[in-house]
Amino acid sequence: MSGAQDGAARALEHVRALAGEIGPRGSCTAAEERAAAYAADQMRGLGLQGVAVEPFRGSPSTYRPYALAFATALLAALLALLLPGEGLALAAAALLSGLGAWGMLRETDLAGNWLRRLLPAGQSRNAVGIVPPAGEVRRRAVLCAHLDTHRTPIFYSSPAWQRLFSLLVGAAFASMAAGALLYALGAALGWSWVRWPGLAAAAVQLVALALCLHADRTPFSPGANDNASGVGVALALAARLGDEPLAHTEVWLALTGCEETGAAGMAAFLDAHGEVLGQEDLIVVLDQVGIGHLVTLTADGLILKHPTHPRALEAARAAHSALPGLALSEKTGIAYTDALVATRRGLPALTVVALPRGGVEAHWHQVSDRPEHVELPALADACAFAWQILKQLDGDA
């Protein structure tokens, strides 16, 4: 595992540069731009081909779309109470609640929606480069890791808060969907009493709106584990590929912006380059691989869970079989990663994360996510696992 250990040392240097020197890298910020420039400079120094910083339009905020959805649903409850005429008032409330629920569902699924169209976008960037194989290109692999970091709201501050927040996400969506149904039935059947359960739903939406407004005013995380660790491993693997090129597999690096605010960077990368990728190729997303033991995700998404492509899971399981000493498990993701964009387009994409061992803090979306907490053994495991996946993909070419 000396190659993996050397890779871990290189990866940790990148973690220190990104999280320690550049620091918090919010989506569409100047710091995110500096991170993209740093990544591109590193790729050029390693001799990668086609290195470019590719601009795109993305969202500067994770929470504004959801805040708009909740505010729309709250307006529905207000109209149901105050507008004269039960039919008209309840029909308007049903429409607004339905718009809120639909917008939230589409937003969590990384799909186009009316919320995004009404909110301002910002400038973000991907850093992209290519490691050519020694021979002709028969396969392609993409190593993807996001450059940007999340804000640090209170609901990520402890496991208990995280569990409560997960419940609130589902409850907020359910409150809008149920409200739309109730108001529609009330308008059709003359049930004026549906205003009152609508108020109970509005209470959930009000809490959700308050948390969104709070979150959007918190500082950005330094993002050592999430996700300078993934970027560091990707760059370390690029360095190893320079010394040990694959025979017939071209490896792309896609270091993305705006993952934390809707994975717009991955969408932009696939819009620009996805035509060269097929069912025999593989996208490997490295996200939070600096603390704990490795995990591959069997499904991805915040509300709707999209199963990981079978070919991607087969590649992960084969690599694990070839590394019997590597601690690795599978689980369903609790949120989304860049892989979801590819999965929804039918492309094989695998997310590799790491989960802390018992009693160890992950520092997920916290101001404490600093380089001193990143573990060399975790980075080495990520390097070894991703390298094995690349070697196996190349052996099948």
Buried (B, 14 or more C-beta within 10 A) or exposed (E): BEBBBBBBBBBBBBBBBBBBEBBBBBBBBEBBBBBBBBBBEBBEEBBBEEBBBBBBEBBBBBBBBBBBBBBBBBBBBBBBBEBEEBEEBBBBBBBBBBBBBBBBBBBBBBEEBBBBEEBEBBBBBBBBBBBBBEEEBBBBBBBBBBBBBBBBBEBBBEEEEBEEBBEBBEBBBBBBBBBBBBBBBBBEEEBEEBBEBBEEBBEBBBBBBEBBBBBBEBEBBBBBBBBBBBBBBBBBBBBBBEEEBBBBBBBBBBBBBBBBBBBBBBBBBBEBBBEEBEEEBBBBBBBBBBBBBBBBBBBBBBBBBBBBBEBBBBBBEBBBEBBEEBBBEBEEBBEBBBBBBBBBBEBBBBBBBBBBEEEEBBBBBBBBBBBEBBBEBBBBBBBBBBBBBBBBBBEEB
